[in-house]
Amino acid sequence: MEHKPNIYENKKDIVTIDGPSGSGKSTISRTVASRLNFTYLDTGAMYRAVGYKARQDGVDLEDGDALSCILDTLDLTLLPGNGDTRVLLGKNDISSAIRTAEMGLVASKVSAQPVVRRKLTEMQQKIGEQGKIVAEGRDTGTVVFPDARYKFYLDATPEERARRRSLQLLEKGEKADELDILAQIIKRDANDSSRAIAPLKAADDAVIIDSSNLTIDEVVCFILEKISASLANSSK
């Protein structure tokens, strides 16, 4: 019998979930990783950590040479958390400090620098060498793991994303100006989509999900069903 090439043979057991800020990527990626018993990789936290360190050291966010020096000695650790990934810079837990809207814009700026993008992409690919990870970010399906077996692009309207972010802040007892958050989201979308290196976009082979009117459970179930269907097809 003639052997039919399997389109999955050269692909890794990696799930990529890309999308803009506030689309629900973190919660959904963590949940999918848990259901599959895969490792969860929060690539966005890595860029936020670099941005935080640059701000802490008074480094120009567009100075590639200075950022390169930071990366050479960066002591960054990602750990599982009850909510978002715990991020340690040295021995300092900066998890909360990097989750602000301001740090999101800072992360967007440093991520546009080739030296930062190259170094962190290498770190992420090293983590993914063994497979069985769910990688969340903005270019995980297009640049970091182009050979990932399962790719998804999660989106939602800017207004819905601003509403969700406002609720998250209020639940934490923090102040939330929804109009200001919306403006920041729109600005970051423009920055991330227009940058020359690894712009925010869906991979050509990604499944696009508009979560504007979907619950977290509905999105998670949809993703898991797609993965199950792919596994079933690959075993035929």
C-alpha positions as CSV (number, residue, x, y, z in Angstrom):
1,M,0.0,0.0,0.0
2,E,1.3,3.4,-0.9
3,H,2.3,5.5,2.1
4,K,0.3,8.8,2.2
5,P,2.3,11.6,3.7
6,N,0.9,12.8,7.0
7,I,0.7,16.6,7.3
8,Y,1.3,16.3,11.0
9,E,4.5,14.2,10.9
10,N,6.8,17.2,10.8
11,K,4.9,19.3,13.2
12,K,5.5,19.7,16.9
13,D,3.0,19.1,19.7
14,I,2.7,22.8,20.3
15,V,-0.4,24.9,20.6
16,T,-0.1,28.6,19.8
17,I,-2.7,31.1,20.9
18,D,-2.0,34.6,19.5
19,G,-4.1,37.8,19.7
20,P,-4.2,41.4,20.8
21,S,-4.2,42.6,24.4
22,G,-7.4,41.8,26.4
23,S,-8.6,39.1,24.1
24,G,-8.5,36.5,26.9
25,K,-5.4,34.7,25.8
26,S,-3.8,34.3,29.2
27,T,-6.8,32.7,30.9
28,I,-7.7,30.5,27.9
29,S,-4.1,29.4,27.3
30,R,-3.6,28.5,31.0
31,T,-6.8,26.5,30.9
32,V,-6.1,24.7,27.7
33,A,-2.6,23.8,28.9
34,S,-4.0,22.4,32.1
35,R,-6.6,20.3,30.2
36,L,-3.9,18.9,27.9
37,N,-1.4,18.6,30.7
38,F,1.0,20.8,28.6
39,T,3.3,23.5,29.9
40,Y,2.0,27.0,29.6
41,L,4.4,29.6,28.1
42,D,3.5,33.2,28.6
43,T,5.7,35.0,26.0
44,G,4.1,38.4,26.8
45,A,5.4,38.3,30.4
46,M,8.9,37.9,29.1
47,Y,8.7,41.2,27.0
48,R,7.0,43.0,29.9
49,A,9.9,41.9,32.2
50,V,12.5,43.2,29.8
51,G,10.5,46.5,29.6
52,Y,10.3,46.6,33.4
53,K,14.1,46.1,33.7
54,A,14.8,48.8,31.1
55,R,12.6,51.3,33.0
56,Q,14.2,50.3,36.3
57,D,17.7,51.0,34.8
58,G,16.6,54.2,33.1
59,V,17.4,52.7,29.6
60,D,16.0,54.2,26.4
61,L,13.4,51.7,25.1
62,E,14.7,52.3,21.6
63,D,18.4,51.9,22.4
64,G,19.2,48.5,21.0
65,D,22.7,48.4,22.4
66,A,21.6,49.2,25.9
67,L,18.8,46.7,25.7
68,S,21.3,44.1,24.5
69,C,23.4,44.7,27.7
70,I,20.2,44.1,29.8
71,L,19.5,40.9,28.0
72,D,23.1,39.6,28.5
73,T,22.6,39.6,32.2
74,L,18.9,39.1,32.5
75,D,17.9,36.7,35.3
76,L,14.4,35.9,34.4
77,T,12.3,33.1,35.8
78,L,8.7,32.1,34.9
79,L,6.8,30.1,37.4
80,P,3.2,28.7,37.5
81,G,0.8,30.9,39.5
82,N,-2.8,30.7,40.7
83,G,-3.7,33.4,38.1
84,D,-1.2,34.9,35.8
85,T,2.3,33.5,35.4
86,R,4.6,34.4,38.3
87,V,7.6,36.4,37.0
88,L,10.8,36.7,38.9
89,L,13.6,39.2,38.0
90,G,16.5,37.9,40.1
91,K,14.8,37.1,43.4
92,N,12.2,39.9,43.0
93,D,8.6,39.0,42.2
94,I,7.5,41.5,39.6
95,S,4.3,39.7,38.5
96,S,1.9,42.5,39.6
97,A,4.2,45.4,38.5
98,I,4.4,44.2,34.9
99,R,0.6,43.7,34.4
100,T,-0.4,47.4,34.1
101,A,-1.6,49.0,30.9
102,E,1.5,51.2,31.0
103,M,3.8,48.2,31.1
104,G,1.9,46.8,28.2
105,L,2.8,49.8,26.1
106,V,6.4,49.6,27.3
107,A,6.5,45.9,26.3
108,S,5.2,46.8,22.9
109,K,8.1,49.2,22.4
110,V,10.9,46.9,23.5
111,S,9.4,44.0,21.5
112,A,9.9,46.1,18.3
113,Q,13.7,46.1,18.9
114,P,15.4,43.3,16.8
115,V,17.9,42.4,19.6
116,V,15.1,41.9,22.1
117,R,12.9,40.0,19.7
118,R,15.8,37.7,18.6
119,K,17.0,36.9,22.2
120,L,13.5,36.2,23.6
121,T,12.5,34.2,20.5
122,E,15.6,32.0,21.0
123,M,14.7,31.5,24.7
124,Q,11.1,30.6,23.8
125,Q,12.1,28.2,21.1
126,K,14.5,26.5,23.6
127,I,11.6,26.0,26.0
128,G,9.5,24.5,23.2
129,E,12.1,22.0,21.9
130,Q,10.5,19.1,23.8
131,G,7.0,20.0,22.6
132,K,3.8,19.7,24.7
133,I,3.5,23.4,25.4
134,V,0.7,26.0,25.0
135,A,2.4,29.3,23.9
136,E,0.6,32.5,24.2
137,G,1.6,35.8,22.6
138,R,1.4,37.9,19.5
139,D,3.8,36.0,17.1
140,T,4.0,32.5,18.5
141,G,2.3,31.0,15.5
142,T,4.0,33.1,12.9
143,V,7.6,33.5,14.1
144,V,8.4,31.6,17.3
145,F,6.7,28.3,16.5
146,P,5.8,28.3,12.7
147,D,5.7,24.5,12.8
148,A,3.3,24.2,15.7
149,R,0.7,21.6,15.1
150,Y,-2.2,23.7,16.4
151,K,-2.6,27.4,15.9
152,F,-5.3,29.8,17.1
153,Y,-5.8,33.5,16.9
154,L,-8.0,34.9,19.5
155,D,-9.7,38.3,19.0
156,A,-12.4,40.5,20.4
157,T,-13.6,44.1,19.7
158,P,-11.6,46.8,21.4
159,E,-14.6,47.9,23.3
160,E,-15.2,44.4,24.7
161,R,-11.5,44.0,25.6
162,A,-11.6,47.4,27.4
163,R,-14.7,46.3,29.3
164,R,-13.0,43.0,30.4
165,R,-9.8,44.8,31.5
166,S,-11.9,47.3,33.5
167,L,-13.7,44.5,35.3
168,Q,-10.4,42.8,36.1
169,L,-9.0,45.9,37.7
170,L,-12.2,46.6,39.7
171,E,-12.2,43.0,41.0
172,K,-8.6,43.7,42.3
173,G,-9.9,46.8,44.1
174,E,-8.1,49.1,41.6
175,K,-9.4,52.1,39.8
176,A,-10.5,51.6,36.2
177,D,-11.2,54.3,33.5
178,E,-12.7,52.3,30.7
179,L,-12.3,55.0,28.1
180,D,-8.7,55.5,29.0
181,I,-8.2,51.7,28.8
182,L,-9.9,51.6,25.4
183,A,-7.5,54.3,24.1
184,Q,-4.5,52.4,25.4
185,I,-5.8,49.2,23.7
186,I,-6.3,50.9,20.4
187,K,-2.8,52.5,20.6
188,R,-1.2,49.2,21.4
189,D,-3.0,47.4,18.6
190,A,-1.7,50.0,16.2
191,N,1.9,49.7,17.5
192,D,1.9,45.9,17.5
193,S,0.3,45.6,14.1
194,S,2.5,48.1,12.3
195,R,5.9,47.2,13.6
196,A,8.4,46.0,11.0
197,I,9.5,42.9,13.0
198,A,7.0,40.1,13.9
199,P,3.9,42.3,13.7
200,L,0.7,41.2,15.3
201,K,-1.3,39.0,12.8
202,A,-2.9,35.7,12.5
203,A,-0.8,32.8,11.0
204,D,-2.1,31.8,7.6
205,D,-3.0,28.3,9.0
206,A,-4.4,29.6,12.3
207,V,-8.0,29.1,13.4
208,I,-9.5,32.6,14.1
209,I,-11.8,32.9,17.1
210,D,-13.8,36.1,17.8
211,S,-14.5,35.8,21.5
212,S,-16.5,39.0,21.8
213,N,-19.7,37.1,22.6
214,L,-18.2,33.9,23.9
215,T,-17.5,32.8,27.4
216,I,-14.1,31.5,28.5
217,D,-15.4,28.0,28.7
218,E,-16.9,28.2,25.3
219,V,-13.6,29.2,23.8
220,V,-11.7,26.6,25.7
221,C,-14.1,23.9,24.6
222,F,-13.9,25.0,20.9
223,I,-10.1,24.9,21.0
224,L,-10.0,21.5,22.6
225,E,-12.5,20.1,20.1
226,K,-10.4,21.4,17.2
227,I,-7.3,19.7,18.7
228,S,-9.2,16.5,19.2
229,A,-10.5,16.6,15.6
230,S,-7.0,17.1,14.3
231,L,-5.6,14.2,16.4
232,A,-8.4,12.0,15.1
233,N,-7.6,12.9,11.5
234,S,-3.9,12.4,11.9
235,S,-4.4,8.9,13.2
236,K,-6.4,7.7,10.2
